[in-house]
Amino acid sequence: MAGVSAGNTGALMALSRRELGMVGGIPRPAISTAIPTRGDGRCYLLDLGANVDVSADRLIDFARMGDVMARHVDGLVSPRVALLNVGSEGTKGSASVREADAWLAGTTSLNYCGFVEGNGIFAGMADVVVCDGFVGNAVLKASEGLTHMLIERVQATFDAHWGSRLVGLLARPALRRLKSELDPVRYNGASLLGLDGIVIKSHGGADATGFSYAVLRAANEVSRDLPSRLARELGSRHDRSQQEQR
């Protein structure tokens, strides 16, 4: 069973949390989606707006949930997990980011690769990138806007005069493939991770094709029984701390 909605995100999250409950000691869901990276890769980014002001504990929860998602949905053996920051130096970033970095660097349960900057996301430097919801939502919306602008600019360049239109005709198959690979529609459907059930948030402006991708994402998570895997692997935050202290 799964739910897919293009409605209000806040209402969907509150209703889902009330009706389904949470797993593994997670207090609130985190919104996560996959974005395209260099080559044919993709990266899970979370949180995307459900948790705007977060503590180090929440960032650690995001890292662990993203790791479970990447391993069981994408089949990655040891996903590279990174914290999004304004630089790679350990002294940079907010207090919560630096505290989360210190904890993650000392754990052996994750393949933690440290800080990554914004350009590193699309360069494929990590399989899971963790940040607070304010930053994640800004990154996602900016990347979608940039993609649309680039596609429009390329098309306008080829339509500018008869010579470029001829080149555009020759390049049409490659341009069509590029547009398909970068089109945000292909990545529509964000998971509400941490719920004791599967809920996918579709973009409110998605067409039928976009909504179908959200449904496919829900079906994929159902086939992987993702909530049960999260519950088994996360445990409570108290158990997590005790295990790391041993």
Backbone as numpy.savetxt, mean C-alpha at the origin, in Angstrom:
# Nx Ny Nz CAx CAy CAz Cx Cy Cz
-16.12 -14.89 2.37 -16.96 -13.70 2.37 -16.08 -12.45 2.37
-16.52 -11.43 1.66 -15.78 -10.17 1.61 -16.74 -9.06 1.25
-16.36 -7.83 1.62 -17.15 -6.67 1.26 -16.32 -5.72 0.42
-16.93 -5.14 -0.61 -16.27 -4.16 -1.46 -17.18 -2.95 -1.56
-16.64 -1.76 -1.30 -17.45 -0.56 -1.29 -16.69 0.61 -1.91
-17.44 1.47 -2.60 -16.87 2.72 -3.12 -17.41 3.91 -2.34
-17.99 3.64 -1.18 -18.59 4.68 -0.37 -17.58 5.43 0.48
-18.10 6.19 1.45 -17.27 7.00 2.32 -16.30 6.13 3.12
-15.01 6.49 3.08 -13.98 5.67 3.72 -14.16 5.61 5.23
-14.40 6.76 5.86 -14.54 6.79 7.31 -15.72 5.97 7.79
-16.85 6.10 7.10 -18.03 5.33 7.47 -17.80 3.83 7.27
-17.15 3.49 6.16 -16.87 2.08 5.89 -15.96 1.48 6.95
-14.94 2.23 7.35 -14.01 1.73 8.34 -14.69 1.56 9.70
-15.49 2.55 10.11 -16.17 2.48 11.40 -17.16 1.32 11.44
-17.93 1.16 10.37 -18.91 0.08 10.32 -18.23 -1.28 10.30
-17.17 -1.41 9.50 -16.45 -2.68 9.41 -15.83 -3.06 10.75
-15.26 -2.08 11.41 -14.63 -2.33 12.72 -15.66 -2.78 13.74
-16.84 -2.15 13.72 -17.89 -2.51 14.67 -18.45 -3.90 14.40
-18.67 -4.21 13.13 -19.32 -5.47 12.79 -18.36 -6.66 12.78
-17.11 -6.43 12.40 -16.17 -7.55 12.23 -15.19 -7.69 13.38
-14.84 -6.57 14.02 -13.82 -6.62 15.06 -12.42 -6.65 14.46
-11.43 -6.69 15.33 -10.04 -6.63 14.92 -9.31 -7.93 15.29
-8.14 -8.12 14.70 -7.33 -9.30 15.00 -5.97 -8.88 15.54
-5.31 -9.79 16.22 -3.92 -9.61 16.61 -3.62 -8.42 17.49
-4.59 -7.92 18.25 -4.34 -6.78 19.10 -4.23 -5.46 18.35
-4.61 -5.43 17.07 -4.57 -4.21 16.27 -5.74 -3.32 16.68
-5.51 -2.07 17.08 -6.60 -1.22 17.55 -7.49 -0.66 16.45
-6.91 -0.34 15.29 -7.66 0.25 14.18 -7.14 -0.30 12.85
-8.01 -0.40 11.85 -7.54 -0.88 10.55 -6.55 0.09 9.93
-5.72 -0.43 9.06 -4.84 0.39 8.24 -5.22 0.16 6.78
-5.24 1.22 6.00 -5.59 1.11 4.59 -4.30 0.89 3.79
-4.33 -0.11 2.94 -3.13 -0.44 2.15 -3.51 -0.78 0.72
-2.68 -0.35 -0.20 -2.86 -0.75 -1.59 -1.49 -0.94 -2.22
-1.47 -1.59 -3.38 -0.22 -1.81 -4.11 -0.07 -0.72 -5.16
1.16 -0.22 -5.32 1.45 0.76 -6.36 2.57 0.23 -7.24
2.59 0.61 -8.53 3.60 0.06 -9.44 4.98 0.63 -9.15
6.00 -0.19 -9.34 7.38 0.23 -9.17 8.18 -0.13 -10.42
9.46 0.14 -10.39 10.34 -0.07 -11.54 10.22 -1.51 -12.05
10.28 -1.66 -13.35 10.12 -2.97 -13.95 8.66 -3.40 -13.86
8.45 -4.63 -13.47 7.09 -5.15 -13.32 6.72 -5.30 -11.85
7.46 -4.63 -10.98 7.22 -4.80 -9.56 6.08 -3.96 -9.02
5.79 -4.17 -7.75 4.82 -3.34 -7.06 5.18 -3.30 -5.59
4.64 -2.33 -4.89 4.98 -2.10 -3.50 3.71 -1.82 -2.72
3.60 -2.40 -1.53 2.46 -2.11 -0.66 2.78 -0.88 0.17
1.88 0.10 0.13 2.03 1.32 0.90 0.94 1.39 1.95
1.31 1.62 3.20 0.33 1.78 4.28 0.94 2.60 5.41
0.10 3.42 6.03 -1.33 3.59 5.92 -1.64 4.68 4.90
-2.88 4.67 4.37 -3.25 5.61 3.32 -4.33 6.58 3.76
-4.51 6.76 5.06 -5.46 7.76 5.50 -6.32 7.40 6.68
-6.28 6.15 7.11 -7.12 5.74 8.24 -6.55 6.23 9.58
-5.24 6.38 9.65 -4.58 6.76 10.90 -3.62 7.91 10.60
-4.04 9.12 10.87 -3.28 10.29 10.46 -2.11 10.57 11.39
-2.35 10.55 12.68 -1.30 10.84 13.66 -1.02 9.57 14.44
0.12 8.94 14.20 0.35 7.60 14.75 1.58 7.54 15.64
1.57 6.57 16.53 2.70 6.31 17.42 3.65 5.32 16.75
4.79 5.09 17.39 5.74 4.11 16.89 5.12 2.71 16.87
4.33 2.39 17.90 3.68 1.08 17.95 2.79 0.84 16.74
2.07 1.88 16.31 1.20 1.71 15.15 2.03 1.51 13.88
3.13 2.24 13.74 3.99 2.05 12.57 4.55 0.63 12.53
4.86 0.10 13.69 5.36 -1.28 13.77 4.25 -2.26 13.37
3.03 -1.99 13.84 1.89 -2.82 13.43 1.72 -2.79 11.91
1.84 -1.60 11.31 1.72 -1.48 9.86 2.78 -2.33 9.16
4.00 -2.27 9.67 5.10 -3.03 9.07 4.81 -4.52 9.11
4.31 -4.99 10.23 4.06 -6.42 10.38 2.88 -6.87 9.53
1.83 -6.04 9.44 0.69 -6.40 8.59 1.09 -6.37 7.12
1.88 -5.37 6.71 2.33 -5.31 5.32 3.19 -6.51 4.95
4.01 -6.95 5.90 4.84 -8.13 5.67 3.99 -9.37 5.44
2.95 -9.54 6.26 2.05 -10.69 6.09 1.34 -10.62 4.74
0.87 -9.43 4.39 0.20 -9.25 3.11 1.11 -9.62 1.94
2.31 -9.10 1.93 3.23 -9.35 0.82 3.61 -10.82 0.71
3.78 -11.48 1.85 4.17 -12.90 1.82 3.04 -13.79 1.35
1.84 -13.56 1.85 0.76 -14.50 1.57 -0.08 -14.14 0.35
-0.12 -12.88 -0.03 -0.88 -12.50 -1.23 0.02 -12.49 -2.46
1.25 -11.97 -2.32 2.16 -11.91 -3.47 3.16 -13.06 -3.51
3.22 -13.84 -2.44 4.12 -14.99 -2.43 5.58 -14.64 -2.25
5.89 -13.47 -1.71 7.28 -13.09 -1.47 7.79 -13.81 -0.22
8.95 -14.41 -0.32 9.49 -15.18 0.79 9.91 -14.28 1.95
10.59 -13.20 1.62 11.10 -12.28 2.65 10.96 -10.84 2.16
9.76 -10.27 2.23 9.54 -8.93 1.71 10.43 -7.89 2.39
10.94 -6.97 1.61 11.74 -5.87 2.15 10.80 -4.81 2.70
10.95 -4.51 3.98 10.08 -3.55 4.66 10.88 -2.29 4.99
10.30 -1.13 4.69 11.00 0.13 4.94 10.05 1.16 5.54
10.62 2.12 6.25 9.87 3.26 6.77 10.09 4.45 5.85
9.02 5.12 5.46 9.14 6.31 4.64 9.60 7.48 5.51
10.65 8.17 5.06 11.21 9.25 5.87 11.75 10.34 4.94
12.16 11.45 5.54 12.67 12.58 4.77 14.16 12.44 4.45
14.76 11.37 4.88 16.17 11.11 4.60 16.54 9.72 5.09
17.72 9.28 4.74 18.16 7.94 5.15 18.90 7.94 6.47
19.28 9.14 6.97 20.02 9.21 8.23 19.12 8.90 9.42
19.69 8.22 10.40 18.93 7.82 11.57 18.45 8.96 12.44
19.03 10.14 12.26 18.65 11.30 13.08 17.47 12.06 12.49
17.05 11.71 11.29 15.96 12.44 10.63 14.61 11.81 10.93
13.57 12.62 10.73 12.23 12.12 10.92 11.64 12.46 12.26
10.35 12.20 12.41 9.66 12.46 13.67 10.10 11.47 14.74
9.73 11.77 15.98 10.11 10.91 17.10 9.52 9.51 16.93
8.27 9.43 16.46 7.63 8.12 16.30 8.31 7.30 15.21
8.74 7.96 14.13 9.43 7.24 13.05 10.79 6.73 13.54
11.52 7.55 14.28 12.83 7.13 14.78 12.69 6.00 15.80
11.66 6.08 16.63 11.43 5.01 17.62 11.06 3.70 16.92
10.20 3.78 15.92 9.83 2.58 15.17 11.04 1.99 14.46
11.88 2.85 13.92 13.10 2.40 13.24 14.00 1.63 14.20
14.15 2.13 15.40 15.01 1.46 16.39 14.47 0.07 16.72
13.15 -0.03 16.86 12.56 -1.35 17.19 12.70 -2.31 16.01
12.35 -1.84 14.81 12.39 -2.70 13.63 13.81 -3.15 13.31
14.78 -2.28 13.54 16.17 -2.63 13.27 16.66 -3.74 14.19
16.02 -3.89 15.34 16.45 -4.89 16.30 15.70 -6.20 16.23
14.69 -6.29 15.34 13.91 -7.52 15.25 14.44 -8.42 14.14
14.30 -9.70 14.33 14.72 -10.67 13.32 13.52 -11.26 12.58
12.31 -10.85 12.96 11.10 -11.42 12.36 10.72 -10.75 11.05
11.37 -9.61 10.74 11.08 -8.90 9.49 12.38 -8.63 8.74
12.28 -8.54 7.43 13.41 -8.15 6.60 13.39 -6.63 6.47
13.78 -5.97 7.55 13.71 -4.51 7.61 14.94 -3.90 6.98
14.72 -2.96 6.03 15.85 -2.37 5.31 16.02 -0.88 5.60
15.40 -0.38 6.67 15.63 0.98 7.11 14.72 2.01 6.46
15.22 3.24 6.36 14.45 4.34 5.80 14.50 4.33 4.28
13.42 4.80 3.68 13.38 5.02 2.25 12.74 6.38 2.01
13.25 7.13 1.03 12.66 8.41 0.67 11.60 8.20 -0.41
10.88 9.27 -0.70 9.77 9.15 -1.64 10.14 8.59 -2.99
11.31 8.99 -3.52 11.71 8.47 -4.84 12.07 6.99 -4.79
12.41 6.50 -3.60 12.76 5.09 -3.46 11.57 4.16 -3.58
10.36 4.69 -3.33 9.16 3.86 -3.45 9.02 3.34 -4.87
9.07 4.25 -5.84 8.84 3.88 -7.23 10.07 3.26 -7.88
11.22 3.39 -7.22 12.43 2.74 -7.71 12.47 1.27 -7.31
11.50 0.83 -6.53 11.43 -0.58 -6.13 12.41 -0.95 -5.04
12.75 0.01 -4.16 13.72 -0.26 -3.10 13.13 -1.06 -1.95
11.80 -1.21 -1.89 11.15 -1.97 -0.83 9.87 -2.59 -1.36
9.43 -3.66 -0.73 8.17 -4.31 -1.08 7.03 -3.81 -0.22
7.35 -3.29 0.95 6.36 -2.72 1.87 6.93 -1.40 2.39
6.20 -0.32 2.21 6.62 0.99 2.70 5.60 1.48 3.71
6.09 1.84 4.90 5.23 2.19 6.03 5.32 3.68 6.32
4.16 4.29 6.58 4.11 5.71 6.94 2.78 5.98 7.63
2.60 7.20 8.15 1.31 7.53 8.73 0.31 7.83 7.62
-0.97 7.90 7.98 -2.02 8.04 6.98 -2.00 9.35 6.23
-1.56 10.43 6.87 -1.49 11.72 6.20 -0.48 11.67 5.06
0.71 11.18 5.36 1.77 11.10 4.36 1.40 10.10 3.26
0.89 8.94 3.66 0.55 7.91 2.68 -0.52 8.36 1.71
-1.53 9.04 2.21 -2.60 9.52 1.33 -2.07 10.56 0.35
-1.19 11.45 0.85 -0.61 12.48 -0.02 0.25 11.84 -1.11
1.05 10.84 -0.75 1.89 10.15 -1.73 1.03 9.48 -2.79
-0.02 8.78 -2.36 -0.88 8.06 -3.30 -1.56 9.01 -4.27
-2.18 10.07 -3.74 -2.91 11.00 -4.62 -1.95 11.73 -5.55
-0.76 12.10 -5.05 0.22 12.77 -5.90 0.68 11.85 -7.03
0.90 10.57 -6.72 1.36 9.64 -7.75 0.28 9.41 -8.80
-0.98 9.35 -8.38 -2.08 9.19 -9.34 -2.17 10.41 -10.26
-2.06 11.61 -9.66 -2.12 12.82 -10.46 -0.96 12.93 -11.44
0.24 12.54 -10.98 1.41 12.58 -11.85 1.26 11.61 -13.01
0.73 10.44 -12.76 0.53 9.44 -13.81 -0.40 9.97 -14.88
-1.53 10.54 -14.46 -2.48 11.09 -15.43 -1.85 12.22 -16.24
-1.08 13.10 -15.58 -0.45 14.20 -16.27 0.55 13.71 -17.31
1.38 12.72 -16.94 2.39 12.21 -17.87 1.74 11.58 -19.10
0.69 10.82 -18.88 0.00 10.18 -20.00 -0.59 11.24 -20.93
-1.21 12.27 -20.34 -1.79 13.34 -21.15 -0.72 14.13 -21.90
0.41 14.40 -21.23 1.49 15.15 -21.88 2.08 14.38 -23.06
2.29 13.09 -22.87 2.83 12.27 -23.96 1.87 12.26 -25.14
0.58 12.09 -24.86 -0.41 12.08 -25.93 -0.46 13.42 -26.64
-0.41 14.53 -25.87 -0.45 15.86 -26.47 0.78 16.11 -27.34
1.93 15.59 -26.91 3.15 15.76 -27.69 3.04 15.09 -29.05
2.50 13.89 -29.08 2.35 13.18 -30.35 1.28 13.79 -31.24
0.30 14.48 -30.64 -0.77 15.09 -31.42 -0.44 16.50 -31.88
0.75 17.00 -31.54 1.08 18.41 -31.78 1.11 18.79 -33.27
1.72 17.96 -34.13 1.75 18.26 -35.57 1.86 16.96 -36.35
1.82 17.05 -37.68 1.70 15.83 -38.49 2.88 14.89 -38.33
4.11 15.42 -38.12 5.27 14.56 -37.98 5.22 13.73 -36.71
4.87 14.38 -35.61 4.79 13.65 -34.35 3.60 12.70 -34.34
2.52 13.06 -35.09 1.37 12.15 -35.16 1.76 10.86 -35.87
2.63 10.98 -36.89 3.11 9.78 -37.59 3.93 8.91 -36.64
4.81 9.54 -35.87 5.60 8.79 -34.88 4.67 8.16 -33.85
3.64 8.92 -33.46 2.68 8.40 -32.49 1.96 7.15 -32.97
1.65 7.13 -34.29 1.01 5.94 -34.84 1.92 4.72 -34.73
3.22 4.92 -35.00 4.17 3.82 -34.92 4.37 3.36 -33.47
4.31 4.34 -32.57 4.56 4.03 -31.16 3.30 3.63 -30.39
2.16 3.62 -31.08 0.89 3.40 -30.39 0.86 2.12 -29.55
1.33 0.98 -30.08 1.29 -0.25 -29.25 2.09 -0.10 -27.95
3.28 0.52 -28.04 4.10 0.71 -26.84 3.44 1.67 -25.87
2.84 2.74 -26.41 2.16 3.72 -25.56 0.94 3.10 -24.89
0.22 2.27 -25.62 -0.95 1.61 -25.04 -0.54 0.68 -23.90
0.59 -0.02 -24.10 1.09 -0.91 -23.05 1.55 -0.11 -21.82
2.23 1.01 -22.06 2.69 1.86 -20.96 1.51 2.41 -20.17
0.50 2.88 -20.88 -0.68 3.43 -20.21 -1.37 2.36 -19.37
-1.44 1.16 -19.91 -2.07 0.07 -19.17 -1.30 -0.26 -17.90
0.04 -0.25 -18.00 0.86 -0.61 -16.85 0.80 0.44 -15.74
0.68 1.71 -16.13 0.71 2.79 -15.15 -0.68 3.25 -14.70
-1.70 2.85 -15.41 -3.05 3.33 -15.10 -3.44 2.97 -13.66
-3.76 3.98 -12.83 -4.16 3.70 -11.44 -5.36 2.77 -11.32
-6.17 2.69 -12.38 -7.33 1.80 -12.36 -6.92 0.37 -12.04
-5.75 -0.05 -12.56 -5.28 -1.42 -12.34 -5.01 -1.71 -10.87
-4.76 -0.66 -10.11 -4.41 -0.83 -8.70 -5.53 -0.37 -7.78
-6.73 -0.24 -8.35 -7.87 0.17 -7.54 -8.23 -0.93 -6.54
-8.58 -0.52 -5.34 -8.95 -1.49 -4.31 -7.94 -1.50 -3.19
-8.28 -0.83 -2.09 -7.39 -0.77 -0.94 -7.93 -1.65 0.17
-7.04 -2.42 0.78 -7.43 -3.34 1.85 -7.51 -2.62 3.19
-8.52 -2.95 3.98 -8.60 -2.48 5.36 -7.98 -3.57 6.23
-6.67 -3.48 6.41 -5.93 -4.52 7.11 -6.13 -4.44 8.62
-6.22 -5.62 9.24 -6.38 -5.70 10.68 -7.77 -6.10 11.10
-8.72 -6.04 10.19 -10.09 -6.46 10.49 -10.17 -7.98 10.55
-11.13 -8.47 11.32 -11.39 -9.91 11.35 -12.36 -10.26 10.22
-11.96 -9.92 9.03 -12.76 -10.11 7.84 -12.11 -9.33 6.71
-12.62 -9.46 5.51 -12.03 -8.82 4.34 -12.94 -7.72 3.83
-12.41 -6.50 3.82 -13.14 -5.34 3.31 -12.19 -4.57 2.39
-12.67 -4.26 1.20 -11.87 -3.55 0.20 -12.57 -2.23 -0.13
-11.79 -1.15 -0.08 -12.32 0.17 -0.43 -11.94 0.50 -1.86
-12.95 0.65 -2.71 -12.72 1.08 -4.09 -12.74 2.60 -4.15
-12.02 3.15 -5.12 -12.04 4.59 -5.35 -13.47 5.02 -5.69
-13.90 6.13 -5.11 -15.27 6.58 -5.32 -15.59 6.90 -6.77
-14.59 7.28 -7.54 -14.81 7.63 -8.94 -14.49 6.49 -9.91
-14.31 5.30 -9.39 -13.93 4.16 -10.25 -15.06 3.78 -11.20
-14.71 3.44 -12.44 -15.71 2.92 -13.37 -15.85 1.42 -13.16
-16.59 0.77 -14.04 -16.84 -0.66 -13.88 -15.53 -1.47 -13.91
-14.62 -1.05 -14.79 -13.34 -1.76 -14.87 -12.55 -1.60 -13.58
-12.49 -0.38 -13.08 -11.78 -0.14 -11.82 -12.39 -0.91 -10.67
-13.72 -0.93 -10.60 -14.38 -1.65 -9.51 -14.12 -3.15 -9.62
-13.99 -3.65 -10.84 -13.72 -5.08 -11.01 -12.36 -5.46 -10.42
-11.38 -4.54 -10.50 -10.08 -4.81 -9.90 -10.20 -4.90 -8.38
-11.05 -4.06 -7.79 -11.26 -4.12 -6.35 -11.90 -5.45 -5.96
-12.84 -5.91 -6.76 -13.48 -7.21 -6.49 -12.47 -8.35 -6.61
-11.60 -8.27 -7.63 -10.57 -9.29 -7.79 -9.61 -9.31 -6.61
-9.31 -8.13 -6.08 -8.44 -8.06 -4.90 -9.10 -8.74 -3.71
-10.40 -8.48 -3.53 -11.14 -9.12 -2.44 -11.11 -10.64 -2.60
-11.35 -11.12 -3.82 -11.35 -12.56 -4.06 -9.99 -13.16 -3.78
-8.93 -12.44 -4.13 -7.58 -12.92 -3.89 -7.31 -13.07 -2.39
-7.74 -12.09 -1.61 -7.54 -12.16 -0.16 -8.38 -13.26 0.46
-9.58 -13.49 -0.07 -10.41 -14.60 0.42 -9.71 -15.92 0.17
-9.15 -16.09 -1.03 -8.48 -17.34 -1.36 -7.26 -17.59 -0.50
-6.63 -16.52 0.01 -5.46 -16.65 0.89 -5.83 -16.67 2.36
-7.13 -16.49 2.65 -7.61 -16.47 4.05 -6.77 -15.48 4.86
-6.65 -14.26 4.36 -5.74 -13.28 4.93 -6.03 -12.93 6.39
-7.28 -12.71 6.81 -7.51 -12.37 8.22 -7.00 -13.44 9.20
-7.19 -14.71 8.85 -6.72 -15.79 9.72 -5.20 -15.80 9.80
-4.55 -15.52 8.70 -3.09 -15.47 8.70 -2.59 -14.29 9.53
-3.27 -13.16 9.42 -2.91 -12.01 10.25 -3.07 -12.34 11.73
-4.18 -12.97 12.07 -4.45 -13.30 13.47 -3.39 -14.24 14.02
-3.00 -15.23 13.22 -2.01 -16.21 13.70 -0.63 -15.59 13.85
-0.25 -14.75 12.90 1.13 -14.27 12.88 1.36 -13.01 13.72
0.34 -12.21 13.88 0.53 -10.98 14.64 0.47 -11.21 16.14
-0.49 -12.00 16.60 -0.69 -12.15 18.04 -1.05 -10.80 18.62
-0.90 -10.64 19.89 -1.14 -9.34 20.52 0.15 -8.55 20.54
0.02 -7.24 20.68 1.21 -6.40 20.77 2.00 -6.72 22.03
1.31 -7.17 23.07 1.99 -7.55 24.31 2.87 -8.77 24.07
2.31 -9.76 23.34 3.09 -10.96 23.03 4.29 -10.61 22.16
4.09 -9.68 21.22 5.17 -9.27 20.35 6.34 -8.71 21.15
6.02 -7.84 22.09 7.08 -7.22 22.90 7.81 -8.26 23.73
7.06 -9.20 24.28 7.70 -10.22 25.12 8.62 -11.10 24.29
8.20 -11.45 23.08 9.03 -12.31 22.23 10.32 -11.61 21.85
10.23 -10.32 21.55 11.43 -9.60 21.14 12.40 -9.37 22.30
11.90 -9.38 23.53 12.73 -9.15 24.68 13.49 -10.41 25.11
13.03 -11.57 24.65 13.68 -12.83 25.06 15.02 -12.99 24.37
